[in-house]
Amino acid sequence: MPASDEELGEGNKTAAKRYNQGVKETLESKDVDKLAHDAADALDGPEGEALREAERRAKQGPKH
């Protein structure tokens, strides 16, 4: 089933609602300070280079 025009693009209300709900649930149920600390440790650890490369690619956006 094709998505409606309302579900496409930057104004995707369905995706925004899902994202916002996920953020709310994470803030309510997770130790966000620990998650941030773990992320910082990961950047300083052996996988840091791969994480920074993934971030760089994500910032470039999708390839068409």
Secondary structure in CASP SS format (residue, H / E / C, confidence):
PFRMAT SS
TARGET T0000
AUTHOR 0000-0000-0000
METHOD secondary structure of the structure
MODEL  1
M C 1.00
P C 1.00
A C 1.00
S C 1.00
D H 1.00
E H 1.00
E H 1.00
L C 1.00
G C 1.00
E C 1.00
G C 1.00
N C 1.00
K H 1.00
T H 1.00
A H 1.00
A H 1.00
K H 1.00
R H 1.00
Y H 1.00
N H 1.00
Q H 1.00
G H 1.00
V H 1.00
K H 1.00
E H 1.00
T H 1.00
L H 1.00
E H 1.00
S H 1.00
K C 1.00
D C 1.00
V H 1.00
D H 1.00
K H 1.00
L H 1.00
A H 1.00
H H 1.00
D H 1.00
A H 1.00
A H 1.00
D H 1.00
A H 1.00
L H 1.00
D H 1.00
G C 1.00
P C 1.00
E C 1.00
G H 1.00
E H 1.00
A H 1.00
L H 1.00
R H 1.00
E H 1.00
A H 1.00
E H 1.00
R H 1.00
R H 1.00
A H 1.00
K H 1.00
Q H 1.00
G C 1.00
P C 1.00
K C 1.00
H C 1.00
END
